[in-house]
Amino acid sequence: MSARRALAAALLALAPLVVAGRASAGEADPAERLAQAVAPAVVPLRGVAVVSATLNGQELFPAQEEDSETRGVVVDPSGLLVVGVELHMIRALEAKMPGLSVSVDIRRIEVQLPGETKDRPAVLVARDATYGLAFVQVLDLGEQKLAAVDLADAPEPAVGATLWGVSRLRRGFDHAVKVERTHVIGAVEQPRRALLLDGDVSDHGTFLFDAAGRAVGMYAVQLGAEGVEPGDEGDGSGRAIVLSPAVLRAATEAARKKVPEAVAKAKEAKPEPATAGDGAPAPDAPKAPAPDAPKEPAPAR
């Protein structure tokens, strides 16, 4: 790639970071205000998963470990996060290809909280294949409470309304806050009520806010209704969709009930170090010296 093309690609990648239409003098820019208010609840995540796939029982490729980086939004001060995932897209692909089976086994999740440099362990609580959501619980918070997004009901944005998505860049860009502008361009009723967007929002799972700072939903990819192929005009597949606060609130309540079990399993999988009688860690047992290796006989002269 030439230097000119590389520069052009870099500028295009950074274009969504520029929020068009600066506020007039003396008026607070919604993007700046939202970045300050919402950013503490948008946290980076790192995960390790083992991915495998079979077709009619035949292995398509060996199980392989994959590292991924994304971001989640805190929806409960106790440390419950919602993350956008493409599980519903995988299940749709399996439905279109009988005999295909894709497995994604989560092995490790870590979360970096604002103001901290060390990642904290977390555990997968639940996944929702209908809406493409996953819920993650941060472990070992104790009494610490996190900043969280309020999922209270907000008026549904009208067609033409301007919304702002708040997310973060990846680790290589210091997890900088990213604010993107989008517009409501329509609505669909099938397979469920949702709003269509047109604009710069690029990351599945990005929360969207109105100018008043109210959470109006989450960006997600929704497949078309039964019998409508992706790419057909008007089906909404491949477009940005707003999942309403009511949908997110119901999914969050269902996930919240599963947190105690998920945390308990995580603790069982992480054995406590052995302790001596007084509660101190037990010292390592002395190792017996290894026997001397037999010596080779000296070569005859």
Order of alpha helices (4+ residues) and beta strands (2+ residues): alpha-alpha-beta-beta-beta-alpha-beta-beta-beta-beta-beta-beta-beta-beta-beta-alpha-alpha
